[in-house]
Amino acid sequence: MHMYTNFLFTFLFMLWNNARTIFQRLPSCKTIISTLKVSKNVISRNAMVTKATLLCAMAIAGGVSAVEGSSNTEVPVLGPLGVKLSPDSFWEDFQNYSNTTELLQKWKVSRLGLRDSSTGETRLMYPATWTLQEPYLLKSFKNDKCLTIETPHSAAMIGRVLENPLTIGDGKKLVVQYEVQLQRNMECGGAFMKLLPPMNGTDLHRYGGSNVPFEVIFGPDKCHPYTNEVHFGLKKTNPFTNKPEAKLLTNAPISSLDGDETVRLYTLIMDSESQDFEIRVNGKVVKAGNLLTEGLFNPPFHSPKKVPDLKAKKPENWDEREFIPDPKATKPDYWDENEPLMIPDDTDVKPDSWDENMPEYIPEPSRFKPKWWNNNRDGEWVAPLVRNPQCFQIAGCGPWQPRMVENPDYWGPWNPPMVENPKYRGKWAPPLIDNPEYSEDLKPGNLENPIGVILFEFWSGSKDLLIDNLYLGHYVEEAESLGNKTFISKKRLQNQQIEAEIIGHRGRIEHPKKPPTMLDYTGGNLNLFDRLSEYGDCLLEKFSEQSSFVQNILGGTILVLILMLTSYFYLKVVYFQQGYSDGAKSKDKNEKKQQPKKSEVESLSVSVDPEQVDADSQSDKTDFTKRRVKQPVK
């Protein structure tokens, strides 16, 4: 009995100490049960109940999560992509480099130096260092190497020469796609790329930014409060000045560099035939339009046909005044402009303690003429003045003046009322003339030069920024297939890691409410098990929606009820066992007392006369009646 008691109280103590963990992991049981419901036609009902019970127990114990079954999500191996690329398409996943030395043989970093005018020292124009690295915050695939920046808060540049330059025109599309992943918070920095005309590796080592204009610029950039967008721009040469101009997208989509540390996918699609373009983030279109739409790019791709005549001058008789003073108005006779705004108060009287002979300011006693002071050179030295401290002991000192009050007779300067100008001709503007430098580009999607270099040039605002899975080509299908093979799997895996981590810290994940099913309205032909399961799902969903304080209250109440019921049944069992044992013992004693000895039974086996028995019984009754009569108390 003591063993059962110790076991019961030990179990209840463990249940009480782990109450919060148990109730936090109840949604795991809900997920497991809902998962097992799918296979209810394959396994028997008893086997499903047994399996659900065991899995829920493991989930409560911390062995199974609601997402993947463990917070340590297994990182898979990226297999063959199985995507056949066109010969002129460029694909870079950085898996063919074993170290940074091999990387920098293909990807070039500028070695251009700048001389500091103040110190005379020479420093690199792009001091940020690049290397290969696997994600350490949120894993992706095993041995998934990415291009990363080791140096934060510095200018960064790296580029690669394409073996097959890409010509965009004659109806061909430009498709650019790559991944960006943050592992540290970014306050001010970018991750955008520039597509440059063909050049060699030596030119990349001498790259200095403005010396080589880009053909296309695309990618995210964030630096609050100045910019937070996905840049998209094209380079066009002005036919009159012969200078390149950057045509940048206005109202560009946000950069999406805020939030979690999962991977982002940026995609640009530009059709040189229809002049349509799309910007996608994580596969979703966030901006779409046409290059020829007015006001979409600044400056526009075509200059205006009419421009103001800069040689024109405003005529002398051109009156731009919309309202003028009324020439017929006259000042009223009662209007006195000589009255001041403020006048002395006649009722004010000088206080008796006011001393007008005492100066209000005196030379500062602690200040003396410096030894270096030369009267001939610096003039006569005068000590600075301070308020006379004796003035604070009386009402005041110095010349007394009455306080000033508003003048009731003040009218101020008189101005005639304003009326509409009959000669008003409006705001003058120079007339428009034909633009002598008019140019029109009806196909801005046709790039002026082939794309020969992929270049990343931006301010490194985050350490260990990752860039991976870069595609450049003509075909949207290739980019989508590569994204499905790499980005979607990587994104799903990283989201599972985040959910598993949240479950490890909080015990649950707040998902959006699921819409009601048809069974909620029709009632369905549900058996008892399904009805209880649906009811349990509703209770668990309601419980997960509550705050932690309410969950603690409900959990404590349920645990108290469990303790009361367990104690009640335990005492019932104890009382039943004790009563059964006591009843058995008393029954044995009574049987032993009532059972006569064998010799007595044999001696009692004699013949008895019935008449004698009746007489004896009658006499016994008489004697009993006599014995019951009591004597009165004296």
HELIX and SHEET records of a PDB file:
HELIX    1   1 HIS A    2  ASN A   17  1                                  16    
HELIX    2   2 ALA A   19  GLN A   24  1                                   6    
HELIX    3   3 LEU A   26  VAL A   38  1                                  13    
HELIX    4   4 ARG A   45  ALA A   61  1                                  17    
HELIX    5   5 THR A  100  LYS A  106  1                                   7    
HELIX    6   6 GLY A  201  HIS A  205  1                                   5    
HELIX    7   7 ASN A  375  ASP A  378  1                                   4    
HELIX    8   8 PRO A  389  GLN A  393  5                                   5    
HELIX    9   9 VAL A  476  LYS A  485  1                                  10    
HELIX   10  10 PHE A  487  ARG A  506  1                                  20    
HELIX   11  11 MET A  518  THR A  522  1                                   5    
HELIX   12  12 LEU A  528  GLU A  545  1                                  18    
HELIX   13  13 SER A  548  GLN A  594  1                                  47    
HELIX   14  14 LYS A  598  SER A  603  1                                   6    
HELIX   15  15 PRO A  610  ARG A  628  1                                  19    
SHEET    1   A 4 PHE A  90  GLU A  92  0                                        
SHEET    2   A 4 LEU A 465  GLY A 473 -1                                        
SHEET    3   A 4 CYS A 146  ILE A 149 -1                                        
SHEET    4   A 4 TRP A 130  GLN A 133 -1                                        
SHEET    1   B 6 PHE A  90  GLU A  92  0                                        
SHEET    2   B 6 LEU A 465  GLY A 473 -1                                        
SHEET    3   B 6 LYS A 173  GLN A 181 -1                                        
SHEET    4   B 6 VAL A 263  ASP A 271 -1                                        
SHEET    5   B 6 ASP A 276  VAL A 281 -1                                        
SHEET    6   B 6 LYS A 284  ASN A 290 -1                                        
SHEET    1   C 6 TRP A 107  LYS A 108  0                                        
SHEET    2   C 6 SER A 154  LEU A 166 -1                                        
SHEET    3   C 6 ILE A 451  SER A 460 -1                                        
SHEET    4   C 6 MET A 193  LEU A 196 -1                                        
SHEET    5   C 6 VAL A 216  CYS A 223 -1                                        
SHEET    6   C 6 CYS A 188  GLY A 190 -1                                        
SHEET    1   D 8 TRP A 107  LYS A 108  0                                        
SHEET    2   D 8 SER A 154  LEU A 166 -1                                        
SHEET    3   D 8 ILE A 451  SER A 460 -1                                        
SHEET    4   D 8 MET A 193  LEU A 196 -1                                        
SHEET    5   D 8 VAL A 216  CYS A 223 -1                                        
SHEET    6   D 8 THR A 227  THR A 237 -1                                        
SHEET    7   D 8 PRO A 244  LEU A 249 -1                                        
SHEET    8   D 8 PHE A 297  ASN A 298 -1                                        
SHEET    1   E 2 GLY A 113  ARG A 115  0                                        
SHEET    2   E 2 THR A 122  LEU A 124 -1                                        
SHEET    1   F 2 LYS A 306  PRO A 308  0                                        
SHEET    2   F 2 LEU A 432  ASP A 434 -1                                        
SHEET    1   G 2 PHE A 323  PRO A 325  0                                        
SHEET    2   G 2 MET A 418  GLU A 420 -1                                        
SHEET    1   H 2 MET A 342  PRO A 344  0                                        
SHEET    2   H 2 MET A 404  GLU A 406 -1                                        
SHEET    1   I 2 TYR A 361  PRO A 363  0                                        
SHEET    2   I 2 LEU A 385  ARG A 387 -1                                        
END                                                                             
